[in-house]
Amino acid sequence: MPAWWGAMGPLGWPLALCSLLALALILERFGLFLRLQPMGAAAAKAALGACRTCERDHCQGASRGWRFGLALLLRHSGLPASQREELLGCWLLEERRRLNRQLRLLQLLGVLAPMLGLLGTVLGMLEMFANIAGQDRPVTPALLADGLWQALYTTVWGLCIAIPALAAGQGFALWAERYLEGVQALLNRCHLAIDGLELELPNSPGAAQWVLR
């Protein structure tokens, strides 16, 4: 075993488990977010056009993302507006849960890892002072430094786990929120376009207008 691994003592294995779990969660979430379907201007325009004509075949076959929500809305375009709103609300809630899944666990690892590292450092320092107390020779700065740098290994490793885990957790949460805001805004416009009401954005500065189509 390397010297740095032996210096971490019994806390090395829990920290190794935290690091592997955090890495697996970051890679899994990153792959999920990379597969999110982009919402470009052309796609949004096509979606609104399909909702105006209630083209139910639009986005058929989509299994995830905003295209699935749009297909769900078009498939139930014959329902009353209140029921369509409830349907979209339930789907958006499930989509939010899907995107935010495992993020709390990732943030928990980001908090737990430095605590484990600090515990390992305290245990290492206790062992260092116990060894120093049992020696007859004078205590030198070199002797103290040798024990301290070994005891601080767990804190360093804990911080190296915590910083990426917390950054990834917060970053994925912001990414999900921004994506869901765009999806909700598009589906709200599509929902109203089915009823012949659409938001028209004027070229000149001023308030947007709702117009009947």
LINGI-V917173 format. One record per pair of residues at least 6 apart in sequence whose C-alpha atoms are under 7 Angstrom apart, sorted by the first residue. I is the first residue (numbers start at 1). GAP is how many residues later the second one is. Records with the same first field share a line. If there is no record, write none. Layout:
BEGIN
I=GAP + GAP
END
This chain:
BEGIN
5=7
7=143 + 144 + 146
8=112 + 143 + 145 + 146
11=105 + 109
15=98 + 143
18=91 + 95
19=142
22=84 + 87 + 143
25=81
26=142
36=29
37=28
48=142 + 145
50=8
51=23 + 139 + 142 + 143
52=141 + 142 + 144
54=20 + 23 + 140
55=19
56=18 + 19
58=13
59=8 + 9 + 12
60=11
62=6
66=117
69=22
70=117
73=11
77=117
99=77
100=73
103=66
106=59 + 63
107=58 + 59 + 62
109=53 + 56
110=51 + 52 + 53 + 55 + 56
111=51
113=45 + 46 + 48 + 49
114=41 + 44 + 45 + 48
116=42
117=37 + 38 + 40 + 41
118=36 + 37
120=34
121=30 + 31 + 33 + 34
124=27
125=23 + 26
128=19
189=9 + 10
192=6
196=16 + 17
197=13 + 14 + 15 + 16
198=12 + 13 + 14
199=9 + 10 + 11 + 12
200=8 + 9 + 10 + 11
201=7 + 8
202=6
END
